[in-house]
């Protein structure tokens, strides 16, 4: 390997899926100097080149001799690559380069797993300049060091080849620091640098018992509806930014490829997407915290968002129907960010001693909470529910939340 530039489970009683948090992640803004920013960018560039070179070696070995190259084989070449190249690959941490090779190996393992299951392959691709944004140091103290304060004042993180970088510590990092990663968001002058610290042995700050249990139904019209009738409106951050985003993308499309004007226009588009992502993340954290504070048990749906947002375009022989409507629905589901919210909710529940459970959502919006009758006709519209057997009527999302709560309670172990 040569581096370029380098010398249903049951519908009435489903099995719950309890998500547990093995480690916590803290993402904190870095405040590097101009020189440190340049070195961080050089670090990203060299690790990207290493990734691409390792990928090329694997592709060449398979295409020429049908040989599979292992991570161990490529890791064993690092010493030779680094020797005599102190201004290139040799200036960076050995362990961070191993982490980059493990990253590639993980991508290949996922690719082979999809192929064995008969799914679409998605062969690993080379990383362009705008597609490689992070570098990991797998062990705190192995070259890198969290909380290095040579001047005794500001919290800093030491990164090999970069130096002691100032950290904008807006909150305390709890637990034992395991790994340290650096991530770049944005491009050009709008680029921001973050340090991501993963910790284990997290302390549990238990909240006092609230004496309340709740079921939560996720939706698009309303972001969520609870079994007690409360609704949280869907903020639709991406839809609200659609006009500005479309204008910025139109400006970007008119710029000449490779020009400085195009780089600035591209940075503007990235900044809009970054703002939408931050708004959504802030909303998820605040909503999850409100649920965790007021409820001892929270039961949500175990949603397969990937399957729900699959394209309906079909094939040339069998074209799909209502493709435009399905595309709009997919966009709304992804804008809501259900998977991210549920992950945050479970993390907050565990860190505060609460219980969170995900249950099978099959037929929860079609089952009458009064008599148990299940029929598609029970849900007459997006918001209306009327049982065809007993006549019980209510809001469809609230009915679903009640059924979700009941499934969660039924799945708990008996006292």
N, C-alpha and C positions, 0 to 999 in steps of 0.2 A: 504494500500500500504506500503510494507516494502522495504527499500533500502538495498541491499546486502552490507555488509561492514559498514553500518551505524548503531551506537547504534540505275453566276455573277450577284450581282447587275447588272444593265444594262451594256452590253459590250461597248456601246458608251458613257455612262455617269454614271459611277459607283459612289457609295457613297464613299467619301474618308474617310480614318481613320487617324485622326490627333492625334498623340501621344504627350502628354504633360508631362513635367517633374514636378512632385509634390515635389520632394526633390532631393537633390544631395548627393552623397556618396564620401567620401574621404578615400582612403586606404593608410595608412602611415606605414612605417616600425617601429617596436619597437626595442629598444636596451636594453633588460632586463639583469640584472646580473644573475649569475649562480643560486643564491637562488631564484630570481624572476622567472626564467625559470622553476625551479622545482615546484614552487607554481602555475604557470600558467598551467603546465601539470597536477598537482593534481586537479586544478579547472575543467579542461576538463574531467578528469576521473570521478570525483564525479557527474558532471552534466550528463555525459553519463550513469552512474549507475542509477541516478534518472529517466532519460528518459526510460531506459530499464525496471525499476521497475514499472513505470506507465503503460508502454505498457503491461507488464505481467499481471497487475491487470485487465486491460481492456479485455485482451484475456481470462483470467480465468473467469471473470464475465459473459462473453458471452457464453463460452463453457459450463459452469455449470448451469447457470440459465437464459440464454438469456437476460441478463441485459446489458444496455449501461451505461458506467461510463462517467460522464461529466467532463469538465475541472474544474468547480466550486467545484465538490466533491473532486477531487484530490488536488486542491489548498488548500482546507480547512484542509487537512491532514499535510500540510507542518510544521505547528507550532509544532505538536507532533513529527514529524520526526526530526526536528532541536533541540528540547529540549534535553539537556543532551548529545549532540553529538558535542561538540565544536571542536573536532579534525577531524570531518567528514563533514556532510552536514551543521552543524551549523556554520561553519566558513565562509560560503559564503553568498552573498547578497540574501535576501529573494526575491527581485524583479527579479533577474537573474534566480532564480529557477522557479518562475512563468512564465518567458519568455520561459524556457525550456519546461514546461508543455503545454503552448500555442502552442509551436512548434509541439509537438506531436498531440495536438488537431487539428491543421491545416492539418497535414498529414492524420488524420482519416476523416476529412471533405472532403478532396480531394478524398480519397478512396471511401467514400459513394457516392459522386457525380458521380464518374466513374461507380459505380455499377448501380446507378439509370438510367444512360444513356445507359446501356447495353454494356459498354466497358469492356475490361479486367481489373480485379480488381486491382492487385498489392497490396496485403495486406501489411500494415506497418511491417517493419522488425526490429529486434533488431540491435542495433549499436555496431559493434565490435570496437576494439581499433583503427583500421585505418579508421573508418567511422564516426567519430564524431570530428569535427575540430574547432568548434566555440562556443562561449558563448556570449549572449547579455545582456546588462543592458539597460532596455527600456526607462530610463529617465535620462538625464544628471542632476546630483545633488542629485539623489536618491541613495546614497551610493557611486556611482562612480562620478568622476569629471574630465572634460576635462580642460586642461590648469592649472594644479596644479603645482606650482613652489615653493616648500619649500626652495630651495637654491637660488632662484632668478636668476638662469642662464639658464638652459636648459628647453625646453618645456617638460612637463610631463603629464601623465594621471594617475589619482588615481583609482585603482581598489581594491575593498574590498577583504581583505584576501591576496592580492598580494603586495600592496604598491604603491608608486609613481614610475612609470616606465618611463624611458627616451624615448622620441619620436624623431625619425630622421625627423625633420620637413623640408622637401624639398619644401613645398609650404604652403601658408597660407590657413587655413580653413575659408570659407566665410559662411555667413548666421548664423542662430541660431542653435546651436547644440541640437539635439533631443535625439538620441540614440547612444550608444557606444557598439561596439562589438569587441571581440578579436578573431583572426583567426590564426590557425597554418597551415603552408604550409611545406610539406616535412616531413621526419621522421628522427629519430636518430640525429646525429650530424649535419646533413644538414637541420634540421628543422629551419624555420624562423617564427617569430611572427609579426603580423600586427594588427593595430587598425583600425577599420572601423567606421567612424563618419558620421552619416546621419544628414543633415541640411535642414531646410526649410527657408523661407523668403530670398531666394537667390537673390542677386542683379543682375539685367540684365545689362550687359555691351554691349550696342548696337553698332554695327559696322556701318560705313557710308554706304549709299545705293550704291550698285554695278551696278544696272540697268540691271542685267542679270538673266534669269531664265534657269533652266536646268532640263532635265530628265535623270534618271540613271537606266541602266539595269544591274543587277547582273549576273555574269557568273562564269564559272569554267576555261575555257581557258584564258579569261581575267577576273580579279577580278570585274571590272566594266567598262562599256562603257557609255559615255555621249552622249546627243543628238547633241552636237557640234562636235562629232567625236573623242574626246579624249579617250584614253584607259589607264587603270592602270593594269599592269601585275599582275597575281596571284603569290605571293611569295612562296606558297606551303611549309610552314614551317615544317609541319609534314612529308611530303614526303622527304624533304631534310634531316630530322633527322632520317629517317626510318632505315638506315644502322646501325647507332650507337644504336638506340633503339632496333633493333633486336638482336644485339650482347649483349647488357645489359640484355635483357630478356632471352636469351639463358643461360647466366651465372647464372641468378636468378633461372632458372628451374633446374639447376644441384645442387643447394645448399640444404642442409638438412633442413627440416622444424624445426623452432625454434632455429636454430643456429645463432650465431653472424655474421657469414659470410653471411647468408641469409638476415639478417637485413641490412647489408651494401650494398648488391646487390640490395635489394629492394629500398633503399635510392637512389642508382644510377639511377634506372629506374624512380623514382619519380622526380629526379632532371632534367632529360631530358624532361619529360613532362612539368615540371614547366617552363623550358626555352622556349619551344615551345609556351606555353600559354602567356608568357611575350612578346615574339617577335610578336605574332599575335595581342595582345592588343595594343602594341606600333604602329604597322602598321595601325590598325583601327583608333586610335586617330589621327595620322598624316594625313591620307587620309581624314577623316571626317572634320578635321580643314581646309584643303585646299579647300574643297568644300564649306564650310560655309563662308569662307573669301571672296570668289569671286562670290557668287550667292545670290540673294535675296530670290528666291524660288527654292526649291529642291524637285523634285517629284521622288519617288522610288516605287518599287513594294511591295505590301503587300503579302509577301511570307509565306507559311505554310511549314516551313522547316521540321517539324515533319512528315508531310504527304509525302513530297518529298523524304525523306530518309527512308521510310518504307521498310522493307525487302521484297524481291521478291521471297523468297524461296518456298512459297506456302505450301501445305499440302502433305501428303503421297498419298492421292487420286488424288489431282490436283497439282502436283509439278510445281513450277515456271519455267520460261524460262529466259535465259541470266542472271542467278543468279550471276555469277562471275563478269560480266560487271556491273550489277546494284550495286553490293557491292563496286566495285571500284569507281563508280560515287558517291555513298553515302559517301564514305570516303573523296573524293575530296570536296564535298559540305560542310561537317562538318569541314574539314581543313580550308576552306575559312572563316567560321564563319560569315555568312551573318546576322544572327539575332543579334549577338553582335555588328556588325558594324552599323546596322540600329538603334539600341538603342542608341549607342554613337552619331551617326549623329543627331538624334532628340534632344538629350540632349544638344549638342553644339549649334544647331539651336535655341533652346529656350533661352539659356543663352546669346546669342548674338543678339536677336531680329529678327532673320531670320524666315522664314516660311518653314516648311517641311511637306509634305503630302505623304501618302502611298495610292496607288490606286490598283484596281483589275488588275492583270497582264494577264488575260485571252485573248489569241489570239493577244497579242501585237507584237509577232514576226511573225505572219501570216497575219497581216493586212497591206495592201499597204498604205504608207503615202501619195501617190500621188492621187489615185482614190478611196481608201477605200475598195477595194476588199479583202475579207477574204477567205483564202483557205489554207489547210495544204500544198498543192503543192507549194505555194509561197516560202516557206523556203526549198530550195533544199538541203542544207547541214547545218552543224553547223555554218558556217560563211557566206554562200551565200544566198541572197534573190533576187528573180526575180518574179515580179508580172505576173501571167498568163493572166491577163486581159489587162493591159496597157504596160507591158514590163519594168516597172521601176525596176532597179537593184541597189543593194547596199549591205553593210555589214549588216548581219542579226541582230547583236546586236545593231548597230546604229539605224536601222529601229525600233527596239523594244523601244529604248530610246526615239525616236521622238514620238512614239505613247503614251508612258507613260507620257511624258510632256503634250501632248494634252489632255489626260484624266484629268490630274491634273488641267490644266487651265480651262477646261470645268466644273470642279466640284467646283470651287471657286464661292463664292456669287457674283452676279452681282453688279457693283458699282451703 
